[in-house]
């Protein structure tokens, strides 16, 4: 039994080891990570849903300008009430119990008129009215067609302002989605280089550990021969122990960064990610004035500021309309008939007309409406000032970002050269240490510079790609392809 149990454990260990060993390894370039982030990351998926919400808001606005067809029905309406009646023969009034049942079916076609803020509708209805009891009767009242027009007078026209603002909001949503995609790209760049730095740190830690191990063993031999002092041996031992600690910490940090990037990219299964660090950059220079013009044309923030100004003006117009005369006109014309049977209710028709004009004039409200109007005016001035300041800040920050991007090409070149020089300097110092021409402190100094410049090169690449995608986000322009960023929004809605 023990042999069988041991055999099962051994088989399970072999199978588990095989599974772990065969774990999928994904080699990803920066472009791969950027593309995957757009398609799979939760941040990218959220941006798509936010655009779809804006799309349906715009569709709702457009629907308000389209005819709407409504069927209304009451089946049934039962009433048992006492009503006052007048007897012309006796000149007396008395109450009579009435027990009635009615049915109603109405079809209505209505249309809002954005230019005037009014609405027009066509209606057709049929009502069945039955008096309950022994002497009860049934009567049908038909309105084959009636035309109704309602027009507010001297009132705030909400539809007019919506027609100005809502299309701009939809265009803002399109540009905001493109900007959100570039923000996803920026997040992808940040996470890519976080893992790249952890990957480089692990390579440095492994190299330093191997070098420290070799140098420590060499120092032990020299110490045994009496060619170096004990303190130098202890320094080499300390360097070896520090290298081992750095390697353990680097391994944990590497696993952490891999897990974070994997989670960001939406991977649910366990995978091993290995990054291919870019060795080339896009060598071009952007012009500040050109970038500013592109940003003013394409950046959604510009539309946001315009919408804020329009909404402030809208609030002033609404407050101004409410503080004065409010009136409305209602005009209707139709045909109506009645009979004991349905066909008869449509044979003899009489026309009906109705015109009504109502108004509301504030006489004394203790300055309430006037105060609201003044508040709206003040808010509009505040909005204008804030928009002006936002434009100044935006332009200043944009020129700074352009200057930083144009600087990064040289920064990457210098960092790459420094990395090469520092590595060569370390190798030379190491060889001189092996033959006893330099001491431990000089070797450690060269080792530190080697590591710092290697990390500095990765940071320079990170800065370059961060500023590159930041400028793309601000301008919504692909400088490499020399064209505006585009997206098939119709396809996005269908997804």
Secondary structure per residue as TSV (DSSP state, phi and psi in degrees):
chain	resnum	aa	ss	phi	psi
A	1	X	-	360.0	-41.9
A	2	X	H	-64.4	-36.4
A	3	X	H	-66.2	-39.6
A	4	X	H	-64.5	-44.6
A	5	X	H	-61.5	-42.8
A	6	X	H	-64.9	-38.9
A	7	X	H	-64.3	-41.1
A	8	X	H	-63.7	-43.2
A	9	X	H	-62.6	-40.9
A	10	X	H	-64.3	-42.2
A	11	X	H	-64.2	-42.6
A	12	X	H	-62.7	-40.1
A	13	X	H	-64.0	-41.2
A	14	X	H	-65.5	-44.1
A	15	X	H	-64.1	-46.1
A	16	X	H	-62.0	-42.4
A	17	X	H	-63.2	-37.7
A	18	X	H	-65.2	-41.3
A	19	X	H	-64.1	-44.6
A	20	X	H	-64.6	-40.0
A	21	X	H	-67.4	-32.0
A	22	X	T	-91.0	14.4
A	23	X	-	-58.1	134.8
A	24	X	-	-63.1	132.5
A	25	X	E	-108.7	123.3
A	26	X	E	-108.1	117.8
A	27	X	E	-90.1	120.5
A	28	X	E	-122.9	131.4
A	29	X	-	-87.3	174.4
A	30	X	H	-62.8	-41.6
A	31	X	H	-62.9	-37.1
A	32	X	H	-61.8	-46.4
A	33	X	H	-63.8	-40.4
A	34	X	H	-64.3	-44.6
A	35	X	H	-65.7	-44.1
A	36	X	H	-63.8	-37.3
A	37	X	H	-63.9	-36.8
A	38	X	H	-67.7	-37.1
A	39	X	H	-90.3	-33.1
A	40	X	H	-116.3	-22.6
A	41	X	-	-70.5	150.7
A	42	X	H	-62.7	-33.6
A	43	X	H	-63.4	-41.2
A	44	X	H	-68.8	-40.2
A	45	X	H	-65.2	-40.0
A	46	X	H	-61.2	-40.6
A	47	X	H	-61.3	-38.1
A	48	X	H	-65.6	-43.3
A	49	X	H	-66.6	-36.1
A	50	X	H	-65.8	-38.0
A	51	X	H	-66.7	-41.9
A	52	X	H	-60.9	-38.3
A	53	X	H	-61.5	-41.6
A	54	X	H	-66.3	-36.1
A	55	X	H	-62.8	-45.4
A	56	X	H	-71.3	-27.0
A	57	X	H	-65.3	-40.6
A	58	X	H	-67.9	-40.1
A	59	X	H	-62.1	-38.8
A	60	X	H	-62.1	-41.8
A	61	X	H	-61.5	-45.5
A	62	X	H	-64.7	-32.8
A	63	X	H	-64.7	-26.0
A	64	X	T	-68.2	-18.1
A	65	X	T	-98.6	2.3
A	66	X	S	-104.2	152.4
A	67	X	-	-62.3	143.6
A	68	X	E	-121.3	133.3
A	69	X	E	-109.1	126.4
A	70	X	E	-130.6	134.1
A	71	X	E	-107.5	123.3
A	72	X	E	-118.4	135.7
A	73	X	E	-142.5	143.6
A	74	X	E	-124.2	111.0
A	75	X	E	-141.1	104.0
A	76	X	E	-103.8	-175.7
A	77	X	E	-124.3	109.8
A	78	X	E	-105.2	134.0
A	79	X	E	-133.6	135.2
A	80	X	E	-133.1	100.6
A	81	X	E	-139.0	167.6
A	82	X	E	-106.5	128.5
A	83	X	E	-121.6	146.3
A	84	X	E	-82.8	131.2
A	85	X	E	-126.9	158.4
A	86	X	E	-118.1	128.7
A	87	X	E	-96.5	109.9
A	88	X	T	-69.5	-23.8
A	89	X	T	-74.0	-42.2
A	90	X	T	-99.0	-15.9
A	91	X	T	73.7	22.5
A	92	X	E	-112.9	155.1
A	93	X	E	-109.6	142.4
A	94	X	E	-152.5	162.2
A	95	X	E	-99.5	137.8
A	96	X	E	-124.9	135.9
A	97	X	E	-75.7	132.6
A	98	X	E	-125.5	130.9
A	99	X	E	-121.3	106.6
A	100	X	E	-128.6	158.0
A	101	X	E	-138.4	131.0
A	102	X	E	-135.3	151.5
A	103	X	E	-126.0	145.1
A	104	X	E	-139.8	135.4
A	105	X	E	-131.3	126.7
A	106	X	E	-136.6	133.9
A	107	X	E	-114.6	126.6
A	108	X	E	-130.6	132.7
A	109	X	E	-117.4	117.5
A	110	X	E	-126.1	154.9
A	111	X	E	-146.3	126.5
A	112	X	E	-80.5	148.0
A	113	X	E	-116.0	104.4
A	114	X	T	-65.3	-34.5
A	115	X	T	-63.0	-40.7
A	116	X	T	-105.1	-16.8
A	117	X	T	82.9	5.4
A	118	X	E	-92.2	-173.7
A	119	X	E	-147.7	146.1
A	120	X	E	-125.6	144.5
A	121	X	E	-145.8	149.6
A	122	X	E	-114.1	134.3
A	123	X	E	-132.2	148.7
A	124	X	E	-143.0	130.9
A	125	X	E	-147.6	161.9
A	126	X	E	-138.8	130.3
A	127	X	E	-122.2	136.5
A	128	X	E	-110.4	124.6
A	129	X	E	-122.6	122.7
A	130	X	E	-126.5	127.6
A	131	X	E	-91.8	122.1
A	132	X	-	-79.9	155.8
A	133	X	S	117.6	-179.5
A	134	X	T	-65.8	-36.4
A	135	X	T	-96.9	21.7
A	136	X	-	-66.3	156.5
A	137	X	-	-137.2	160.0
A	138	X	E	-120.2	133.7
A	139	X	E	-136.7	139.7
A	140	X	E	-111.7	130.7
A	141	X	E	-119.6	122.0
A	142	X	E	-116.1	144.9
A	143	X	E	-127.1	88.8
A	144	X	E	-56.7	-38.8
A	145	X	E	-156.1	140.3
A	146	X	E	-145.2	142.5
A	147	X	E	-112.9	127.9
A	148	X	E	-125.1	136.3
A	149	X	E	-132.6	124.8
A	150	X	E	-116.3	124.9
A	151	X	E	-130.8	112.6
A	152	X	E	-67.5	143.1
A	153	X	E	-119.4	130.7
A	154	X	S	59.9	30.1
A	155	X	S	-117.5	165.7
A	156	X	-	-69.3	130.7
A	157	X	-	-99.3	94.0
A	158	X	H	-63.7	-39.5
A	159	X	H	-62.7	-38.0
A	160	X	H	-60.9	-44.7
A	161	X	H	-72.7	-35.7
A	162	X	H	-61.1	-37.6
A	163	X	H	-65.5	-26.5
A	164	X	H	-81.1	-41.5
A	165	X	H	-87.8	-43.8
A	166	X	H	-62.4	-42.7
A	167	X	H	-60.6	-35.4
A	168	X	H	-66.9	-36.8
A	169	X	H	-65.0	-36.1
A	170	X	H	-69.6	-41.1
A	171	X	H	-63.5	-37.9
A	172	X	H	-61.6	-40.3
A	173	X	H	-64.1	-38.5
A	174	X	H	-62.6	-48.7
A	175	X	H	-67.5	-35.9
A	176	X	H	-64.3	-34.1
A	177	X	H	-67.1	-44.7
A	178	X	H	-60.6	-39.7
A	179	X	H	-65.2	-40.5
A	180	X	H	-63.1	-37.3
A	181	X	H	-62.6	-42.2
A	182	X	H	-67.1	-32.5
A	183	X	H	-65.2	-37.0
A	184	X	H	-62.7	-42.7
A	185	X	H	-60.6	-41.1
A	186	X	H	-62.1	-41.8
A	187	X	H	-63.5	-38.1
A	188	X	H	-64.9	-42.2
A	189	X	H	-60.9	-45.2
A	190	X	H	-61.3	-46.6
A	191	X	H	-71.3	-33.5
A	192	X	H	-60.1	-48.6
A	193	X	H	-78.5	-20.8
A	194	X	H	-63.4	-44.9
A	195	X	H	-70.8	-38.0
A	196	X	H	-60.2	-42.4
A	197	X	H	-65.6	-40.5
A	198	X	H	-64.3	-36.9
A	199	X	H	-65.9	-44.4
A	200	X	H	-65.8	-41.1
A	201	X	H	-60.8	-35.9
A	202	X	H	-68.7	-40.6
A	203	X	H	-63.3	-43.1
A	204	X	H	-62.0	-44.2
A	205	X	H	-62.8	-41.6
A	206	X	H	-65.3	-42.5
A	207	X	H	-65.2	-44.2
A	208	X	H	-64.8	-36.3
A	209	X	H	-65.4	-44.5
A	210	X	H	-64.4	-43.4
A	211	X	H	-64.9	-43.0
A	212	X	H	-63.9	-37.7
A	213	X	H	-64.3	-45.1
A	214	X	H	-63.8	-45.8
A	215	X	H	-67.8	-34.2
A	216	X	H	-67.3	-42.4
A	217	X	H	-64.7	-38.3
A	218	X	H	-65.2	-40.6
A	219	X	H	-65.2	-36.7
A	220	X	H	-60.7	-42.6
A	221	X	H	-64.0	-42.1
A	222	X	H	-66.1	-38.1
A	223	X	H	-64.8	-40.8
A	224	X	H	-64.7	-29.1
A	225	X	H	-84.2	-9.7
A	226	X	T	81.7	18.8
A	227	X	S	-90.9	-14.5
A	228	X	S	-131.0	157.4
A	229	X	-	-81.3	165.1
A	230	X	H	-64.6	-35.2
A	231	X	H	-63.5	-33.4
A	232	X	H	-67.7	-39.0
A	233	X	H	-62.6	-42.9
A	234	X	H	-64.5	-36.7
A	235	X	H	-62.7	-41.5
A	236	X	H	-67.4	-38.5
A	237	X	H	-64.7	-41.9
A	238	X	H	-63.2	-40.2
A	239	X	H	-62.2	-39.9
A	240	X	H	-64.5	-43.8
A	241	X	H	-66.0	-41.2
A	242	X	H	-63.4	-38.2
A	243	X	H	-65.0	-37.7
A	244	X	H	-66.8	-41.1
A	245	X	H	-62.6	-44.6
A	246	X	H	-62.8	-36.5
A	247	X	H	-66.2	-41.7
A	248	X	H	-65.4	-43.9
A	249	X	H	-65.4	-39.5
A	250	X	H	-63.3	-36.9
A	251	X	H	-65.6	-43.7
A	252	X	H	-64.2	-43.2
A	253	X	H	-64.8	-38.6
A	254	X	H	-63.0	-45.6
A	255	X	H	-62.8	-38.3
A	256	X	H	-63.6	-47.3
A	257	X	H	-66.2	-35.3
A	258	X	H	-63.3	-43.9
A	259	X	H	-64.3	-39.3
A	260	X	H	-66.1	-43.8
A	261	X	H	-66.7	-41.3
A	262	X	H	-60.4	-43.7
A	263	X	H	-65.1	-41.8
A	264	X	H	-61.3	-37.8
A	265	X	T	-81.6	-1.1
A	266	X	T	83.0	17.5
A	267	X	-	-77.1	127.7
A	268	X	-	-97.9	-29.2
A	269	X	S	-84.7	161.9
A	270	X	-	-79.3	120.2
A	271	X	-	-132.8	158.8
A	272	X	E	-105.9	116.4
A	273	X	E	-99.0	131.8
A	274	X	E	-127.6	120.8
A	275	X	E	-88.4	143.6
A	276	X	-	-102.6	106.4
A	277	X	-	-72.7	130.1
A	278	X	-	-64.2	135.6
A	279	X	-	-102.3	-10.1
A	280	X	-	-126.0	153.6
A	281	X	-	-124.6	164.1
A	282	X	-	-80.1	110.6
A	283	X	-	-87.5	93.8
A	284	X	-	-153.6	165.4
A	285	X	-	-127.3	138.2
A	286	X	-	-106.5	148.4
A	287	X	-	-93.6	133.4
A	288	X	H	-60.3	-44.2
A	289	X	H	-66.5	-39.4
A	290	X	H	-63.9	-43.5
A	291	X	H	-63.6	-39.8
A	292	X	H	-62.4	-44.9
A	293	X	H	-62.9	-39.9
A	294	X	H	-66.0	-40.4
A	295	X	H	-66.7	-42.4
A	296	X	H	-63.6	-29.6
A	297	X	H	-84.3	-37.8
A	298	X	H	-109.8	-25.6
A	299	X	-	-68.3	131.2
A	300	X	H	-63.7	-22.5
A	301	X	H	-61.3	-32.0
A	302	X	H	-65.2	-43.0
A	303	X	H	-66.7	-37.4
A	304	X	H	-59.3	-43.0
A	305	X	H	-66.6	-39.7
A	306	X	H	-63.9	-40.0
A	307	X	H	-65.4	-39.3
A	308	X	H	-60.2	-40.6
A	309	X	H	-65.8	-42.4
A	310	X	H	-64.6	-42.4
A	311	X	H	-66.4	-34.5
A	312	X	H	-65.7	-41.7
A	313	X	H	-65.7	-36.9
A	314	X	H	-61.5	-43.8
A	315	X	H	-63.4	-36.4
A	316	X	H	-65.6	-45.1
A	317	X	H	-62.4	-39.1
A	318	X	H	-66.9	-44.7
A	319	X	H	-65.4	-36.0
A	320	X	H	-66.8	-41.6
A	321	X	H	-66.3	-36.6
A	322	X	H	-72.6	-21.9
A	323	X	T	-86.7	-5.7
A	324	X	S	-113.3	-155.4
A	325	X	-	-70.6	129.9
A	326	X	E	-115.6	124.0
A	327	X	E	-140.7	161.0
A	328	X	E	-147.6	149.1
A	329	X	E	-122.3	135.1
A	330	X	E	-126.5	118.1
A	331	X	E	-123.5	133.4
A	332	X	E	-143.1	148.9
A	333	X	E	-145.9	137.7
A	334	X	E	-163.3	178.3
A	335	X	E	-117.5	141.7
A	336	X	E	-142.5	142.7
A	337	X	E	-143.3	161.4
A	338	X	E	-146.2	150.4
A	339	X	E	-168.5	172.3
A	340	X	S	-78.5	-18.3
A	341	X	S	-126.4	159.7
A	342	X	H	-62.8	-48.1
A	343	X	H	-59.2	-38.1
A	344	X	H	-65.9	-29.2
A	345	X	H	-68.1	-14.2
A	346	X	T	-107.1	-0.2
A	347	X	T	-89.8	-51.1
A	348	X	S	-105.0	109.8
A	349	X	-	-116.2	138.7
A	350	X	E	-112.3	145.2
A	351	X	E	-84.1	153.8
A	352	X	E	-136.8	138.7
A	353	X	E	-130.3	150.9
A	354	X	E	-152.1	130.8
A	355	X	E	-131.7	128.0
A	356	X	E	-139.3	141.8
A	357	X	E	-129.8	121.4
A	358	X	E	-119.8	153.2
A	359	X	E	-145.6	159.8
A	360	X	E	-136.4	118.6
A	361	X	-	-119.5	118.2
A	362	X	-	-70.1	122.6
A	363	X	-	-99.0	-48.1
A	364	X	-	-145.0	111.3
A	365	X	-	-130.0	17.4
A	366	X	T	58.5	34.3
A	367	X	T	78.5	13.6
A	368	X	H	-62.1	-53.8
A	369	X	H	-67.4	-38.9
A	370	X	H	-63.9	-39.1
A	371	X	H	-63.8	-41.0
A	372	X	H	-63.2	-38.3
A	373	X	H	-64.8	-44.6
A	374	X	H	-64.9	-37.8
A	375	X	H	-63.0	-41.8
A	376	X	H	-64.3	-39.7
A	377	X	H	-64.1	-43.5
A	378	X	H	-64.0	-41.6
A	379	X	H	-62.5	-36.6
A	380	X	H	-64.1	-42.0
A	381	X	H	-65.6	-39.0
A	382	X	H	-62.1	-44.0
A	383	X	H	-61.5	-42.8
A	384	X	H	-60.2	-42.8
A	385	X	H	-65.9	-42.9
A	386	X	H	-64.8	-39.9
A	387	X	H	-64.3	-42.6
A	388	X	H	-61.3	-43.7
A	389	X	H	-66.5	-39.4
A	390	X	H	-62.0	-39.3
A	391	X	H	-64.7	-42.7
A	392	X	H	-62.9	-47.4
A	393	X	H	-62.2	-40.9
A	394	X	H	-62.1	-47.0
A	395	X	H	-65.4	-42.7
A	396	X	H	-62.9	-45.7
A	397	X	H	-64.9	-35.0
A	398	X	H	-63.9	-44.9
A	399	X	H	-64.6	-36.0
A	400	X	H	-64.2	-42.7
A	401	X	H	-65.3	-38.4
A	402	X	H	-63.5	-44.6
A	403	X	H	-61.1	-40.5
A	404	X	H	-64.9	-42.4
A	405	X	H	-63.0	-44.7
A	406	X	H	-65.5	-24.1
A	407	X	H	-79.0	-25.3
A	408	X	H	-67.2	-27.6
A	409	X	H	-59.8	-48.7
A	410	X	H	-66.5	-37.0
A	411	X	H	-62.5	-41.4
A	412	X	H	-67.1	-42.9
A	413	X	H	-61.6	-44.7
A	414	X	H	-65.3	-41.8
A	415	X	H	-64.4	-38.6
A	416	X	H	-65.3	-42.8
A	417	X	H	-65.6	-41.9
A	418	X	H	-62.6	-38.5
A	419	X	H	-62.1	-44.4
A	420	X	H	-65.3	-44.6
A	421	X	H	-64.4	-43.7
A	422	X	H	-64.1	-39.0
A	423	X	H	-65.4	-42.7
A	424	X	H	-65.5	-40.1
A	425	X	H	-62.4	-38.2
A	426	X	H	-66.2	-42.9
A	427	X	H	-63.4	-40.6
A	428	X	H	-64.4	-45.4
A	429	X	H	-63.3	-38.3
A	430	X	H	-62.9	-44.4
A	431	X	H	-65.0	-38.5
A	432	X	H	-66.7	-34.1
A	433	X	H	-66.9	-37.5
A	434	X	H	-63.8	-29.8
A	435	X	T	-98.2	5.5
A	436	X	T	84.5	17.8
A	437	X	S	-87.8	-18.2
A	438	X	S	-131.0	159.1
A	439	X	-	-94.6	-179.2
A	440	X	H	-65.8	-38.4
A	441	X	H	-61.3	-42.2
A	442	X	H	-67.1	-37.0
A	443	X	H	-65.4	-44.6
A	444	X	H	-62.8	-37.8
A	445	X	H	-63.3	-43.5
A	446	X	H	-65.2	-37.4
A	447	X	H	-64.9	-42.6
A	448	X	H	-62.8	-44.6
A	449	X	H	-63.8	-37.0
A	450	X	H	-59.8	-46.9
A	451	X	H	-67.4	-43.8
A	452	X	H	-61.6	-42.8
A	453	X	H	-73.1	-29.5
A	454	X	H	-66.6	-45.4
A	455	X	H	-66.2	-36.2
A	456	X	H	-62.7	-33.9
A	457	X	H	-66.6	-43.0
A	458	X	H	-63.8	-40.3
A	459	X	H	-65.5	-36.5
A	460	X	H	-64.5	-41.5
A	461	X	H	-62.8	-42.5
A	462	X	H	-59.7	-46.1
A	463	X	H	-61.8	-42.3
A	464	X	H	-60.3	-52.6
A	465	X	H	-69.5	-30.1
A	466	X	H	-65.7	-47.6
A	467	X	H	-67.1	-34.1
A	468	X	H	-63.0	-49.9
A	469	X	H	-74.8	-22.9
A	470	X	H	-66.5	-43.2
A	471	X	H	-65.6	-38.5
A	472	X	H	-61.2	-40.0
A	473	X	H	-65.8	-36.7
A	474	X	H	-76.1	-31.7
A	475	X	H	-105.7	-15.1
A	476	X	T	51.6	45.7
A	477	X	E	-135.6	136.6
A	478	X	E	-94.0	100.8
A	479	X	T	-71.1	-27.2
A	480	X	T	-69.9	-44.7
A	481	X	T	-86.9	-9.4
A	482	X	T	57.5	52.7
A	483	X	E	-156.6	156.8
A	484	X	E	-65.7	151.7
A	485	X	-	-69.2	138.0
A	486	X	-	-133.7	162.1
A	487	X	-	-154.4	145.0
A	488	X	-	-82.8	91.4
A	489	X	H	-69.7	-29.9
A	490	X	H	-62.6	-41.0
A	491	X	H	-69.0	-35.5
A	492	X	H	-62.9	-38.4
A	493	X	H	-68.2	-33.2
A	494	X	H	-76.5	-23.1
A	495	X	-	-60.0	360.0
